[in-house]
Amino acid sequence: MKRKFEEVITSEEDFRKVMGHPRELVTRKTLDHLDENCRLFIDQSPFIVISSSDQN
């Protein structure tokens, strides 16, 4: 039986081998700010998780 976490992804290259690249439709959804629609959605949500990253 294979142990959990025997093979750990440690780089984006390894991650892309497993998951591939997102389609253009997904990448077009990326925003660099919270627009009015985001603010309204957050205002009405009982729970929300927001993620961010730098360009590296």
Secondary structure, DSSP 4 states (H G I P E B T S, - for coil): -PPTTSS---SHHHHHHHH----HHHHTT--SS--HHHHHHHHH-SS---------
